């Protein structure tokens, strides 16, 4: 296995990781910004007001995008396992 192959596998792994994390992180970011603006406008400083909506939205995103995220991860893993003979020798 050459160094270029290792770098290629690492780059693919980082791409898959970004694709898997992006929907969850972006949805939590949007909800956090909206709740933060609401808190600034109403001057309500309650910690559960930020945590509970983020938790609910992230759970909904996992339910909605979960099958797509799982198929992405499964495709990467299957491709990597299928390339084992090529990588070994």
PyMOL Python script that loads the backbone (N, CA, C, O; Angstrom):
from pymol import cmd

cmd.read_pdbstr("""\
ATOM      1  N   UNK A   1       0.853  -1.166   0.000  1.00  0.00           N
ATOM      2  CA  UNK A   1       0.000   0.000   0.000  1.00  0.00           C
ATOM      3  C   UNK A   1       0.904   1.236   0.000  1.00  0.00           C
ATOM      4  O   UNK A   1       1.803   1.378   0.829  1.00  0.00           O
ATOM      5  N   UNK A   2       0.635   2.109  -0.945  1.00  0.00           N
ATOM      6  CA  UNK A   2       1.464   3.297  -1.108  1.00  0.00           C
ATOM      7  C   UNK A   2       0.954   4.438  -0.229  1.00  0.00           C
ATOM      8  O   UNK A   2      -0.195   4.419   0.211  1.00  0.00           O
ATOM      9  N   UNK A   3       1.793   5.414   0.023  1.00  0.00           N
ATOM     10  CA  UNK A   3       1.340   6.579   0.799  1.00  0.00           C
ATOM     11  C   UNK A   3       0.187   7.329   0.119  1.00  0.00           C
ATOM     12  O   UNK A   3      -0.679   7.887   0.793  1.00  0.00           O
ATOM     13  N   UNK A   4       0.183   7.337  -1.208  1.00  0.00           N
ATOM     14  CA  UNK A   4      -0.907   8.012  -1.925  1.00  0.00           C
ATOM     15  C   UNK A   4      -2.238   7.322  -1.670  1.00  0.00           C
ATOM     16  O   UNK A   4      -3.274   7.978  -1.561  1.00  0.00           O
ATOM     17  N   UNK A   5      -2.207   5.987  -1.574  1.00  0.00           N
ATOM     18  CA  UNK A   5      -3.433   5.238  -1.292  1.00  0.00           C
ATOM     19  C   UNK A   5      -3.947   5.559   0.099  1.00  0.00           C
ATOM     20  O   UNK A   5      -5.150   5.732   0.296  1.00  0.00           O
ATOM     21  N   UNK A   6      -3.058   5.637   1.050  1.00  0.00           N
ATOM     22  CA  UNK A   6      -3.454   5.962   2.428  1.00  0.00           C
ATOM     23  C   UNK A   6      -4.047   7.363   2.490  1.00  0.00           C
ATOM     24  O   UNK A   6      -5.055   7.586   3.161  1.00  0.00           O
ATOM     25  N   UNK A   7      -3.430   8.295   1.801  1.00  0.00           N
ATOM     26  CA  UNK A   7      -3.943   9.669   1.769  1.00  0.00           C
ATOM     27  C   UNK A   7      -5.312   9.711   1.093  1.00  0.00           C
ATOM     28  O   UNK A   7      -6.206  10.427   1.545  1.00  0.00           O
ATOM     29  N   UNK A   8      -5.479   8.949   0.015  1.00  0.00           N
ATOM     30  CA  UNK A   8      -6.761   8.899  -0.685  1.00  0.00           C
ATOM     31  C   UNK A   8      -7.863   8.332   0.211  1.00  0.00           C
ATOM     32  O   UNK A   8      -8.969   8.871   0.255  1.00  0.00           O
ATOM     33  N   UNK A   9      -7.564   7.258   0.915  1.00  0.00           N
ATOM     34  CA  UNK A   9      -8.557   6.672   1.825  1.00  0.00           C
ATOM     35  C   UNK A   9      -8.884   7.651   2.949  1.00  0.00           C
ATOM     36  O   UNK A   9     -10.045   7.792   3.332  1.00  0.00           O
ATOM     37  N   UNK A  10      -7.872   8.320   3.472  1.00  0.00           N
ATOM     38  CA  UNK A  10      -8.112   9.315   4.523  1.00  0.00           C
ATOM     39  C   UNK A  10      -8.972  10.466   4.046  1.00  0.00           C
ATOM     40  O   UNK A  10      -9.847  10.932   4.777  1.00  0.00           O
ATOM     41  N   UNK A  11      -8.733  10.937   2.816  1.00  0.00           N
ATOM     42  CA  UNK A  11      -9.546  12.027   2.269  1.00  0.00           C
ATOM     43  C   UNK A  11     -10.986  11.585   2.054  1.00  0.00           C
ATOM     44  O   UNK A  11     -11.920  12.339   2.328  1.00  0.00           O
ATOM     45  N   UNK A  12     -11.165  10.360   1.564  1.00  0.00           N
ATOM     46  CA  UNK A  12     -12.524   9.843   1.390  1.00  0.00           C
ATOM     47  C   UNK A  12     -13.230   9.722   2.736  1.00  0.00           C
ATOM     48  O   UNK A  12     -14.414  10.037   2.845  1.00  0.00           O
ATOM     49  N   UNK A  13     -12.518   9.271   3.749  1.00  0.00           N
ATOM     50  CA  UNK A  13     -13.109   9.144   5.088  1.00  0.00           C
ATOM     51  C   UNK A  13     -13.510  10.506   5.639  1.00  0.00           C
ATOM     52  O   UNK A  13     -14.555  10.636   6.276  1.00  0.00           O
ATOM     53  N   UNK A  14     -12.686  11.520   5.396  1.00  0.00           N
ATOM     54  CA  UNK A  14     -13.027  12.858   5.867  1.00  0.00           C
ATOM     55  C   UNK A  14     -14.233  13.428   5.124  1.00  0.00           C
ATOM     56  O   UNK A  14     -15.060  14.117   5.722  1.00  0.00           O
ATOM     57  N   UNK A  15     -14.337  13.145   3.820  1.00  0.00           N
ATOM     58  CA  UNK A  15     -15.508  13.592   3.054  1.00  0.00           C
ATOM     59  C   UNK A  15     -16.777  12.945   3.581  1.00  0.00           C
ATOM     60  O   UNK A  15     -17.794  13.613   3.766  1.00  0.00           O
ATOM     61  N   UNK A  16     -16.715  11.639   3.824  1.00  0.00           N
ATOM     62  CA  UNK A  16     -17.890  10.930   4.336  1.00  0.00           C
ATOM     63  C   UNK A  16     -18.265  11.455   5.718  1.00  0.00           C
ATOM     64  O   UNK A  16     -19.447  11.616   6.024  1.00  0.00           O
ATOM     65  N   UNK A  17     -17.272  11.719   6.541  1.00  0.00           N
ATOM     66  CA  UNK A  17     -17.543  12.267   7.871  1.00  0.00           C
ATOM     67  C   UNK A  17     -18.220  13.628   7.780  1.00  0.00           C
ATOM     68  O   UNK A  17     -19.160  13.905   8.525  1.00  0.00           O
ATOM     69  N   UNK A  18     -17.754  14.474   6.877  1.00  0.00           N
ATOM     70  CA  UNK A  18     -18.375  15.787   6.696  1.00  0.00           C
ATOM     71  C   UNK A  18     -19.800  15.650   6.181  1.00  0.00           C
ATOM     72  O   UNK A  18     -20.693  16.376   6.618  1.00  0.00           O
ATOM     73  N   UNK A  19     -20.018  14.715   5.246  1.00  0.00           N
ATOM     74  CA  UNK A  19     -21.371  14.500   4.721  1.00  0.00           C
ATOM     75  C   UNK A  19     -22.318  13.982   5.793  1.00  0.00           C
ATOM     76  O   UNK A  19     -23.500  14.322   5.795  1.00  0.00           O
ATOM     77  N   UNK A  20     -21.808  13.163   6.700  1.00  0.00           N
ATOM     78  CA  UNK A  20     -22.657  12.626   7.762  1.00  0.00           C
ATOM     79  C   UNK A  20     -22.948  13.658   8.849  1.00  0.00           C
ATOM     80  O   UNK A  20     -24.040  13.668   9.418  1.00  0.00           O
ATOM     81  N   UNK A  21     -21.989  14.516   9.138  1.00  0.00           N
ATOM     82  CA  UNK A  21     -22.156  15.471  10.230  1.00  0.00           C
ATOM     83  C   UNK A  21     -22.874  16.748   9.810  1.00  0.00           C
ATOM     84  O   UNK A  21     -23.498  17.412  10.639  1.00  0.00           O
ATOM     85  N   UNK A  22     -22.790  17.094   8.535  1.00  0.00           N
ATOM     86  CA  UNK A  22     -23.326  18.382   8.077  1.00  0.00           C
ATOM     87  C   UNK A  22     -24.815  18.582   8.370  1.00  0.00           C
ATOM     88  O   UNK A  22     -25.176  19.629   8.910  1.00  0.00           O
ATOM     89  N   UNK A  23     -25.697  17.631   8.042  1.00  0.00           N
ATOM     90  CA  UNK A  23     -27.123  17.896   8.322  1.00  0.00           C
ATOM     91  C   UNK A  23     -27.419  18.115   9.801  1.00  0.00           C
ATOM     92  O   UNK A  23     -28.230  18.971  10.153  1.00  0.00           O
ATOM     93  N   UNK A  24     -26.771  17.353  10.655  1.00  0.00           N
ATOM     94  CA  UNK A  24     -27.017  17.500  12.088  1.00  0.00           C
ATOM     95  C   UNK A  24     -26.485  18.826  12.613  1.00  0.00           C
ATOM     96  O   UNK A  24     -27.166  19.527  13.361  1.00  0.00           O
ATOM     97  N   UNK A  25     -25.270  19.159  12.218  1.00  0.00           N
ATOM     98  CA  UNK A  25     -24.667  20.396  12.717  1.00  0.00           C
ATOM     99  C   UNK A  25     -25.358  21.639  12.168  1.00  0.00           C
ATOM    100  O   UNK A  25     -25.566  22.607  12.899  1.00  0.00           O
ATOM    101  N   UNK A  26     -25.711  21.618  10.894  1.00  0.00           N
ATOM    102  CA  UNK A  26     -26.367  22.787  10.306  1.00  0.00           C
ATOM    103  C   UNK A  26     -27.755  23.013  10.889  1.00  0.00           C
ATOM    104  O   UNK A  26     -28.150  24.154  11.128  1.00  0.00           O
ATOM    105  N   UNK A  27     -28.496  21.937  11.118  1.00  0.00           N
ATOM    106  CA  UNK A  27     -29.826  22.115  11.712  1.00  0.00           C
ATOM    107  C   UNK A  27     -29.718  22.640  13.142  1.00  0.00           C
ATOM    108  O   UNK A  27     -30.503  23.502  13.539  1.00  0.00           O
ATOM    109  N   UNK A  28     -28.763  22.138  13.917  1.00  0.00           N
ATOM    110  CA  UNK A  28     -28.570  22.639  15.280  1.00  0.00           C
ATOM    111  C   UNK A  28     -28.118  24.095  15.258  1.00  0.00           C
ATOM    112  O   UNK A  28     -28.509  24.879  16.122  1.00  0.00           O
ATOM    113  N   UNK A  29     -27.295  24.459  14.276  1.00  0.00           N
ATOM    114  CA  UNK A  29     -26.845  25.843  14.155  1.00  0.00           C
ATOM    115  C   UNK A  29     -28.005  26.785  13.868  1.00  0.00           C
ATOM    116  O   UNK A  29     -28.116  27.842  14.490  1.00  0.00           O
ATOM    117  N   UNK A  30     -28.865  26.414  12.935  1.00  0.00           N
ATOM    118  CA  UNK A  30     -30.001  27.266  12.569  1.00  0.00           C
ATOM    119  C   UNK A  30     -30.943  27.435  13.749  1.00  0.00           C
ATOM    120  O   UNK A  30     -31.380  28.548  14.043  1.00  0.00           O
ATOM    121  N   UNK A  31     -31.256  26.349  14.421  1.00  0.00           N
ATOM    122  CA  UNK A  31     -32.157  26.437  15.575  1.00  0.00           C
ATOM    123  C   UNK A  31     -31.516  27.260  16.683  1.00  0.00           C
ATOM    124  O   UNK A  31     -32.195  28.057  17.329  1.00  0.00           O
ATOM    125  N   UNK A  32     -30.220  27.079  16.911  1.00  0.00           N
ATOM    126  CA  UNK A  32     -29.532  27.865  17.931  1.00  0.00           C
ATOM    127  C   UNK A  32     -29.566  29.354  17.633  1.00  0.00           C
ATOM    128  O   UNK A  32     -29.763  30.172  18.532  1.00  0.00           O
ATOM    129  N   UNK A  33     -29.373  29.705  16.359  1.00  0.00           N
ATOM    130  CA  UNK A  33     -29.440  31.122  15.987  1.00  0.00           C
ATOM    131  C   UNK A  33     -30.841  31.684  16.179  1.00  0.00           C
ATOM    132  O   UNK A  33     -31.005  32.790  16.694  1.00  0.00           O
ATOM    133  N   UNK A  34     -31.842  30.929  15.768  1.00  0.00           N
ATOM    134  CA  UNK A  34     -33.222  31.409  15.929  1.00  0.00           C
ATOM    135  C   UNK A  34     -33.603  31.564  17.397  1.00  0.00           C
ATOM    136  O   UNK A  34     -34.216  32.559  17.784  1.00  0.00           O
ATOM    137  N   UNK A  35     -33.243  30.590  18.199  1.00  0.00           N
ATOM    138  CA  UNK A  35     -33.552  30.675  19.632  1.00  0.00           C
ATOM    139  C   UNK A  35     -32.752  31.800  20.276  1.00  0.00           C
ATOM    140  O   UNK A  35     -33.262  32.495  21.155  1.00  0.00           O
ATOM    141  N   UNK A  36     -31.515  31.988  19.853  1.00  0.00           N
ATOM    142  CA  UNK A  36     -30.702  33.083  20.384  1.00  0.00           C
ATOM    143  C   UNK A  36     -31.295  34.439  20.069  1.00  0.00           C
ATOM    144  O   UNK A  36     -31.299  35.332  20.916  1.00  0.00           O
ATOM    145  N   UNK A  37     -31.800  34.600  18.844  1.00  0.00           N
ATOM    146  CA  UNK A  37     -32.455  35.868  18.488  1.00  0.00           C
ATOM    147  C   UNK A  37     -33.726  36.066  19.302  1.00  0.00           C
ATOM    148  O   UNK A  37     -34.024  37.182  19.725  1.00  0.00           O
ATOM    149  N   UNK A  38     -34.481  34.988  19.523  1.00  0.00           N
ATOM    150  CA  UNK A  38     -35.690  35.069  20.335  1.00  0.00           C
ATOM    151  C   UNK A  38     -35.339  35.458  21.772  1.00  0.00           C
ATOM    152  O   UNK A  38     -36.016  36.288  22.379  1.00  0.00           O
ATOM    153  N   UNK A  39     -34.288  34.859  22.307  1.00  0.00           N
ATOM    154  CA  UNK A  39     -33.875  35.188  23.672  1.00  0.00           C
ATOM    155  C   UNK A  39     -33.383  36.624  23.777  1.00  0.00           C
ATOM    156  O   UNK A  39     -33.644  37.295  24.776  1.00  0.00           O
ATOM    157  N   UNK A  40     -32.681  37.101  22.767  1.00  0.00           N
ATOM    158  CA  UNK A  40     -32.200  38.482  22.795  1.00  0.00           C
ATOM    159  C   UNK A  40     -33.356  39.461  22.710  1.00  0.00           C
ATOM    160  O   UNK A  40     -33.328  40.519  23.339  1.00  0.00           O
ATOM    161  N   UNK A  41     -34.372  39.113  21.933  1.00  0.00           N
ATOM    162  CA  UNK A  41     -35.517  40.015  21.785  1.00  0.00           C
ATOM    163  C   UNK A  41     -36.383  40.054  23.034  1.00  0.00           C
ATOM    164  O   UNK A  41     -36.931  41.098  23.387  1.00  0.00           O
ATOM    165  N   UNK A  42     -36.505  38.904  23.704  1.00  0.00           N
ATOM    166  CA  UNK A  42     -37.393  38.851  24.867  1.00  0.00           C
ATOM    167  C   UNK A  42     -36.647  38.926  26.191  1.00  0.00           C
ATOM    168  O   UNK A  42     -37.280  39.018  27.243  1.00  0.00           O
ATOM    169  N   UNK A  43     -35.327  38.890  26.166  1.00  0.00           N
ATOM    170  CA  UNK A  43     -34.481  38.918  27.355  1.00  0.00           C
ATOM    171  C   UNK A  43     -34.779  37.766  28.313  1.00  0.00           C
ATOM    172  O   UNK A  43     -34.701  37.915  29.533  1.00  0.00           O
ATOM    173  N   UNK A  44     -35.121  36.618  27.733  1.00  0.00           N
ATOM    174  CA  UNK A  44     -35.312  35.399  28.526  1.00  0.00           C
ATOM    175  C   UNK A  44     -34.007  34.618  28.464  1.00  0.00           C
ATOM    176  O   UNK A  44     -33.557  34.246  27.380  1.00  0.00           O
ATOM    177  N   UNK A  45     -33.401  34.370  29.608  1.00  0.00           N
ATOM    178  CA  UNK A  45     -32.132  33.636  29.647  1.00  0.00           C
ATOM    179  C   UNK A  45     -32.336  32.292  30.337  1.00  0.00           C
ATOM    180  O   UNK A  45     -31.915  32.098  31.477  1.00  0.00           O
ATOM    181  N   UNK A  46     -32.971  31.391  29.652  1.00  0.00           N
ATOM    182  CA  UNK A  46     -33.217  30.057  30.186  1.00  0.00           C
ATOM    183  C   UNK A  46     -32.417  29.059  29.366  1.00  0.00           C
ATOM    184  O   UNK A  46     -32.552  29.027  28.143  1.00  0.00           O
ATOM    185  N   UNK A  47     -31.584  28.238  30.010  1.00  0.00           N
ATOM    186  CA  UNK A  47     -30.712  27.308  29.299  1.00  0.00           C
ATOM    187  C   UNK A  47     -31.503  26.207  28.588  1.00  0.00           C
ATOM    188  O   UNK A  47     -31.117  25.767  27.506  1.00  0.00           O
ATOM    189  N   UNK A  48     -32.600  25.765  29.190  1.00  0.00           N
ATOM    190  CA  UNK A  48     -33.374  24.700  28.545  1.00  0.00           C
ATOM    191  C   UNK A  48     -34.059  25.202  27.281  1.00  0.00           C
ATOM    192  O   UNK A  48     -34.424  24.411  26.411  1.00  0.00           O
ATOM    193  N   UNK A  49     -34.231  26.502  27.180  1.00  0.00           N
ATOM    194  CA  UNK A  49     -34.860  27.068  25.986  1.00  0.00           C
ATOM    195  C   UNK A  49     -33.974  26.870  24.755  1.00  0.00           C
ATOM    196  O   UNK A  49     -34.489  26.819  23.638  1.00  0.00           O
ATOM    197  N   UNK A  50     -32.678  26.760  24.928  1.00  0.00           N
ATOM    198  CA  UNK A  50     -31.794  26.501  23.790  1.00  0.00           C
ATOM    199  C   UNK A  50     -31.569  25.012  23.578  1.00  0.00           C
ATOM    200  O   UNK A  50     -31.444  24.560  22.440  1.00  0.00           O
ATOM    201  N   UNK A  51     -31.515  24.248  24.658  1.00  0.00           N
ATOM    202  CA  UNK A  51     -31.174  22.841  24.551  1.00  0.00           C
ATOM    203  C   UNK A  51     -32.308  21.994  23.987  1.00  0.00           C
ATOM    204  O   UNK A  51     -32.077  21.171  23.101  1.00  0.00           O
ATOM    205  N   UNK A  52     -33.511  22.178  24.476  1.00  0.00           N
ATOM    206  CA  UNK A  52     -34.637  21.326  24.090  1.00  0.00           C
ATOM    207  C   UNK A  52     -34.989  21.469  22.600  1.00  0.00           C
ATOM    208  O   UNK A  52     -35.169  20.445  21.941  1.00  0.00           O
ATOM    209  N   UNK A  53     -35.096  22.672  22.041  1.00  0.00           N
ATOM    210  CA  UNK A  53     -35.390  22.747  20.600  1.00  0.00           C
ATOM    211  C   UNK A  53     -34.289  22.128  19.731  1.00  0.00           C
ATOM    212  O   UNK A  53     -34.585  21.490  18.721  1.00  0.00           O
ATOM    213  N   UNK A  54     -33.019  22.314  20.119  1.00  0.00           N
ATOM    214  CA  UNK A  54     -31.933  21.695  19.360  1.00  0.00           C
ATOM    215  C   UNK A  54     -32.037  20.178  19.408  1.00  0.00           C
ATOM    216  O   UNK A  54     -31.853  19.501  18.396  1.00  0.00           O
ATOM    217  N   UNK A  55     -32.331  19.654  20.579  1.00  0.00           N
ATOM    218  CA  UNK A  55     -32.467  18.211  20.739  1.00  0.00           C
ATOM    219  C   UNK A  55     -33.599  17.665  19.878  1.00  0.00           C
ATOM    220  O   UNK A  55     -33.452  16.621  19.242  1.00  0.00           O
ATOM    221  N   UNK A  56     -34.713  18.360  19.858  1.00  0.00           N
ATOM    222  CA  UNK A  56     -35.861  17.917  19.068  1.00  0.00           C
ATOM    223  C   UNK A  56     -35.548  17.978  17.577  1.00  0.00           C
ATOM    224  O   UNK A  56     -35.862  17.043  16.840  1.00  0.00           O
ATOM    225  N   UNK A  57     -34.935  19.064  17.130  1.00  0.00           N
ATOM    226  CA  UNK A  57     -34.626  19.222  15.707  1.00  0.00           C
ATOM    227  C   UNK A  57     -33.590  18.203  15.252  1.00  0.00           C
ATOM    228  O   UNK A  57     -33.720  17.631  14.169  1.00  0.00           O
ATOM    229  N   UNK A  58     -32.572  17.972  16.058  1.00  0.00           N
ATOM    230  CA  UNK A  58     -31.557  16.980  15.680  1.00  0.00           C
ATOM    231  C   UNK A  58     -32.171  15.588  15.625  1.00  0.00           C
ATOM    232  O   UNK A  58     -31.834  14.803  14.740  1.00  0.00           O
ATOM    233  N   UNK A  59     -33.063  15.271  16.553  1.00  0.00           N
ATOM    234  CA  UNK A  59     -33.743  13.971  16.511  1.00  0.00           C
ATOM    235  C   UNK A  59     -34.597  13.842  15.246  1.00  0.00           C
ATOM    236  O   UNK A  59     -34.628  12.778  14.627  1.00  0.00           O
ATOM    237  N   UNK A  60     -35.286  14.914  14.861  1.00  0.00           N
ATOM    238  CA  UNK A  60     -36.087  14.876  13.631  1.00  0.00           C
ATOM    239  C   UNK A  60     -35.212  14.725  12.394  1.00  0.00           C
ATOM    240  O   UNK A  60     -35.565  14.000  11.464  1.00  0.00           O
ATOM    241  N   UNK A  61     -34.080  15.404  12.382  1.00  0.00           N
ATOM    242  CA  UNK A  61     -33.166  15.285  11.242  1.00  0.00           C
ATOM    243  C   UNK A  61     -32.627  13.863  11.147  1.00  0.00           C
ATOM    244  O   UNK A  61     -32.488  13.328  10.047  1.00  0.00           O
ATOM    245  N   UNK A  62     -32.323  13.247  12.284  1.00  0.00           N
ATOM    246  CA  UNK A  62     -31.859  11.857  12.259  1.00  0.00           C
ATOM    247  C   UNK A  62     -32.956  10.945  11.740  1.00  0.00           C
ATOM    248  O   UNK A  62     -32.679  10.019  10.978  1.00  0.00           O
ATOM    249  N   UNK A  63     -34.192  11.192  12.138  1.00  0.00           N
ATOM    250  CA  UNK A  63     -35.294  10.357  11.641  1.00  0.00           C
ATOM    251  C   UNK A  63     -35.518  10.540  10.145  1.00  0.00           C
ATOM    252  O   UNK A  63     -35.779   9.573   9.430  1.00  0.00           O
ATOM    253  N   UNK A  64     -35.416  11.769   9.676  1.00  0.00           N
ATOM    254  CA  UNK A  64     -35.689  12.043   8.264  1.00  0.00           C
ATOM    255  C   UNK A  64     -34.503  11.661   7.379  1.00  0.00           C
ATOM    256  O   UNK A  64     -34.679  10.997   6.358  1.00  0.00           O
ATOM    257  N   UNK A  65     -33.294  12.079   7.770  1.00  0.00           N
ATOM    258  CA  UNK A  65     -32.118  11.854   6.921  1.00  0.00           C
ATOM    259  C   UNK A  65     -31.353  10.596   7.302  1.00  0.00           C
ATOM    260  O   UNK A  65     -30.361  10.267   6.651  1.00  0.00           O
ATOM    261  N   UNK A  66     -31.777   9.896   8.321  1.00  0.00           N
ATOM    262  CA  UNK A  66     -31.067   8.707   8.787  1.00  0.00           C
ATOM    263  C   UNK A  66     -30.822   7.651   7.728  1.00  0.00           C
ATOM    264  O   UNK A  66     -29.696   7.169   7.604  1.00  0.00           O
ATOM    265  N   UNK A  67     -31.848   7.269   6.948  1.00  0.00           N
ATOM    266  CA  UNK A  67     -31.601   6.255   5.911  1.00  0.00           C
ATOM    267  C   UNK A  67     -30.566   6.687   4.877  1.00  0.00           C
ATOM    268  O   UNK A  67     -29.750   5.873   4.446  1.00  0.00           O
ATOM    269  N   UNK A  68     -30.587   7.945   4.478  1.00  0.00           N
ATOM    270  CA  UNK A  68     -29.600   8.441   3.518  1.00  0.00           C
ATOM    271  C   UNK A  68     -28.206   8.461   4.133  1.00  0.00           C
ATOM    272  O   UNK A  68     -27.232   8.088   3.480  1.00  0.00           O
ATOM    273  N   UNK A  69     -28.110   8.896   5.387  1.00  0.00           N
ATOM    274  CA  UNK A  69     -26.824   8.917   6.067  1.00  0.00           C
ATOM    275  C   UNK A  69     -26.275   7.501   6.234  1.00  0.00           C
ATOM    276  O   UNK A  69     -25.079   7.265   6.061  1.00  0.00           O
ATOM    277  N   UNK A  70     -27.152   6.574   6.569  1.00  0.00           N
ATOM    278  CA  UNK A  70     -26.733   5.186   6.746  1.00  0.00           C
ATOM    279  C   UNK A  70     -26.272   4.577   5.427  1.00  0.00           C
ATOM    280  O   UNK A  70     -25.287   3.839   5.395  1.00  0.00           O
ATOM    281  N   UNK A  71     -26.977   4.880   4.340  1.00  0.00           N
ATOM    282  CA  UNK A  71     -26.562   4.332   3.044  1.00  0.00           C
ATOM    283  C   UNK A  71     -25.235   4.929   2.596  1.00  0.00           C
ATOM    284  O   UNK A  71     -24.439   4.239   1.960  1.00  0.00           O
ATOM    285  N   UNK A  72     -24.978   6.188   2.910  1.00  0.00           N
ATOM    286  CA  UNK A  72     -23.688   6.800   2.596  1.00  0.00           C
ATOM    287  C   UNK A  72     -22.563   6.104   3.354  1.00  0.00           C
ATOM    288  O   UNK A  72     -21.528   5.774   2.777  1.00  0.00           O
ATOM    289  N   UNK A  73     -22.770   5.884   4.639  1.00  0.00           N
ATOM    290  CA  UNK A  73     -21.752   5.223   5.443  1.00  0.00           C
ATOM    291  C   UNK A  73     -21.558   3.773   5.011  1.00  0.00           C
ATOM    292  O   UNK A  73     -20.433   3.275   4.973  1.00  0.00           O
ATOM    293  N   UNK A  74     -22.645   3.109   4.692  1.00  0.00           N
ATOM    294  CA  UNK A  74     -22.569   1.718   4.248  1.00  0.00           C
ATOM    295  C   UNK A  74     -21.860   1.603   2.903  1.00  0.00           C
ATOM    296  O   UNK A  74     -21.087   0.670   2.690  1.00  0.00           O
ATOM    297  N   UNK A  75     -22.116   2.542   1.996  1.00  0.00           N
ATOM    298  CA  UNK A  75     -21.443   2.534   0.698  1.00  0.00           C
ATOM    299  C   UNK A  75     -19.942   2.722   0.839  1.00  0.00           C
ATOM    300  O   UNK A  75     -19.167   2.040   0.169  1.00  0.00           O
ATOM    301  N   UNK A  76     -19.523   3.637   1.704  1.00  0.00           N
ATOM    302  CA  UNK A  76     -18.094   3.856   1.932  1.00  0.00           C
ATOM    303  C   UNK A  76     -17.455   2.608   2.527  1.00  0.00           C
ATOM    304  O   UNK A  76     -16.395   2.174   2.078  1.00  0.00           O
ATOM    305  N   UNK A  77     -18.103   2.031   3.541  1.00  0.00           N
ATOM    306  CA  UNK A  77     -17.544   0.859   4.205  1.00  0.00           C
ATOM    307  C   UNK A  77     -17.475  -0.334   3.262  1.00  0.00           C
ATOM    308  O   UNK A  77     -16.477  -1.054   3.240  1.00  0.00           O
ATOM    309  N   UNK A  78     -18.526  -0.544   2.486  1.00  0.00           N
ATOM    310  CA  UNK A  78     -18.538  -1.652   1.533  1.00  0.00           C
ATOM    311  C   UNK A  78     -17.451  -1.472   0.482  1.00  0.00           C
ATOM    312  O   UNK A  78     -16.749  -2.425   0.145  1.00  0.00           O
ATOM    313  N   UNK A  79     -17.310  -0.262  -0.034  1.00  0.00           N
ATOM    314  CA  UNK A  79     -16.260   0.000  -1.014  1.00  0.00           C
ATOM    315  C   UNK A  79     -14.875  -0.232  -0.448  1.00  0.00           C
ATOM    316  O   UNK A  79     -13.996  -0.753  -1.134  1.00  0.00           O
ATOM    317  N   UNK A  80     -14.681   0.155   0.803  1.00  0.00           N
ATOM    318  CA  UNK A  80     -13.388  -0.037   1.444  1.00  0.00           C
ATOM    319  C   UNK A  80     -13.089  -1.525   1.651  1.00  0.00           C
ATOM    320  O   UNK A  80     -11.962  -1.973   1.436  1.00  0.00           O
ATOM    321  N   UNK A  81     -14.094  -2.279   2.065  1.00  0.00           N
ATOM    322  CA  UNK A  81     -13.897  -3.720   2.273  1.00  0.00           C
ATOM    323  C   UNK A  81     -13.646  -4.418   0.939  1.00  0.00           C
ATOM    324  O   UNK A  81     -12.830  -5.338   0.866  1.00  0.00           O
ATOM    325  N   UNK A  82     -14.340  -3.989  -0.114  1.00  0.00           N
ATOM    326  CA  UNK A  82     -14.135  -4.606  -1.416  1.00  0.00           C
ATOM    327  C   UNK A  82     -12.745  -4.295  -1.980  1.00  0.00           C
ATOM    328  O   UNK A  82     -12.232  -5.065  -2.792  1.00  0.00           O
ATOM    329  N   UNK A  83     -12.136  -3.202  -1.575  1.00  0.00           N
ATOM    330  CA  UNK A  83     -10.806  -2.828  -2.056  1.00  0.00           C
ATOM    331  C   UNK A  83      -9.673  -3.468  -1.272  1.00  0.00           C
ATOM    332  O   UNK A  83      -8.508  -3.238  -1.596  1.00  0.00           O
ATOM    333  N   UNK A  84      -9.974  -4.265  -0.250  1.00  0.00           N
ATOM    334  CA  UNK A  84      -8.927  -4.866   0.575  1.00  0.00           C
ATOM    335  C   UNK A  84      -7.946  -5.698  -0.265  1.00  0.00           C
ATOM    336  O   UNK A  84      -6.738  -5.529  -0.097  1.00  0.00           O
ATOM    337  N   UNK A  85      -8.404  -6.588  -1.162  1.00  0.00           N
ATOM    338  CA  UNK A  85      -7.420  -7.348  -1.960  1.00  0.00           C
ATOM    339  C   UNK A  85      -6.521  -6.456  -2.805  1.00  0.00           C
ATOM    340  O   UNK A  85      -5.326  -6.719  -2.941  1.00  0.00           O
ATOM    341  N   UNK A  86      -7.093  -5.414  -3.367  1.00  0.00           N
ATOM    342  CA  UNK A  86      -6.291  -4.465  -4.160  1.00  0.00           C
ATOM    343  C   UNK A  86      -5.294  -3.721  -3.287  1.00  0.00           C
ATOM    344  O   UNK A  86      -4.171  -3.457  -3.718  1.00  0.00           O
ATOM    345  N   UNK A  87      -5.686  -3.381  -2.069  1.00  0.00           N
ATOM    346  CA  UNK A  87      -4.806  -2.628  -1.187  1.00  0.00           C
ATOM    347  C   UNK A  87      -3.678  -3.485  -0.625  1.00  0.00           C
ATOM    348  O   UNK A  87      -2.572  -2.996  -0.391  1.00  0.00           O
ATOM    349  N   UNK A  88      -3.964  -4.763  -0.411  1.00  0.00           N
ATOM    350  CA  UNK A  88      -2.952  -5.644   0.175  1.00  0.00           C
ATOM    351  C   UNK A  88      -1.860  -5.979  -0.834  1.00  0.00           C
ATOM    352  O   UNK A  88      -0.671  -5.969  -0.513  1.00  0.00           O
ATOM    353  N   UNK A  89      -2.287  -6.277  -2.061  1.00  0.00           N
ATOM    354  CA  UNK A  89      -1.203  -6.698  -2.876  1.00  0.00           C
ATOM    355  C   UNK A  89      -1.362  -6.669  -4.315  1.00  0.00           C
ATOM    356  O   UNK A  89      -0.439  -7.029  -5.045  1.00  0.00           O
TER     357      UNK A  89
END
""", "prot")
cmd.dss("prot")
cmd.show_as("cartoon", "prot")
cmd.util.cbc("prot")
cmd.orient("prot")
